Amino acid sequence: MPAFIGPVQILNIAGSGIVQFGDALFISPKSNTKSHSGSGASNTGGILVTINGISITNVIDSNLIDQPTVDNN
């Protein structure tokens, strides 16, 4: 089915980002990441007030495979 797309503004495509316009049968990115950040580290906004006491980030990962990407079509 045809798609009519209005104004588009793409600010950033990092790494192997996927931008799809129109029809698609499969969209399957082939990457995964894991990140660890402390309390309030991922907050975004115009005005932020973050008050943290003691912040401990647990980075112990008991999973061997979180998201397999091999043969993931």
C-alpha positions in Angstrom: 0.0 0.0 0.0 1.5 3.4 -0.9 2.3 5.8 1.9 2.1 9.6 1.8 4.7 11.0 4.1 4.7 14.6 5.3 7.7 16.7 6.5 10.4 14.5 8.1 13.3 15.7 10.2 15.9 13.1 11.1 18.3 14.4 13.7 20.6 11.5 14.3 21.1 7.9 13.1 23.8 6.2 15.1 25.7 3.1 14.1 23.6 0.9 11.8 20.3 2.7 12.3 17.4 1.8 10.1 15.1 4.4 8.5 12.2 2.9 6.6 9.7 4.8 4.4 7.0 3.0 2.6 6.1 -0.7 2.6 8.3 -3.3 4.3 7.8 -7.0 4.8 10.6 -7.5 7.4 12.6 -5.0 9.4 15.1 -6.8 11.5 18.1 -5.0 13.0 21.2 -7.1 13.7 22.7 -5.5 16.7 22.2 -5.4 20.5 23.8 -3.5 23.3 23.8 -3.5 27.1 24.5 -0.5 29.2 24.8 0.2 32.9 24.2 3.7 34.3 23.7 4.9 37.9 20.7 6.6 39.4 19.4 9.5 37.4 22.1 9.1 34.7 19.6 8.7 31.8 17.3 11.5 32.6 16.6 14.0 29.8 14.6 17.2 29.8 14.8 20.9 29.9 15.2 21.4 33.6 16.3 18.5 35.8 16.7 18.3 39.5 18.1 14.9 40.6 18.9 14.4 44.2 20.5 11.0 44.9 21.9 9.6 48.1 24.0 6.5 47.8 23.8 5.1 44.2 25.1 1.6 43.5 24.7 0.0 40.1 24.7 -3.8 40.0 26.6 -4.9 36.9 26.6 -8.6 37.6 24.9 -10.4 34.8 23.8 -14.0 35.4 22.4 -14.4 31.9 24.7 -15.9 29.3 22.6 -14.8 26.3 20.2 -11.9 26.6 19.0 -11.3 23.1 20.4 -13.7 20.4 20.9 -12.0 17.0 22.3 -15.0 15.1 19.7 -16.4 12.7 17.2 -13.8 13.9 15.4 -12.9 10.6 
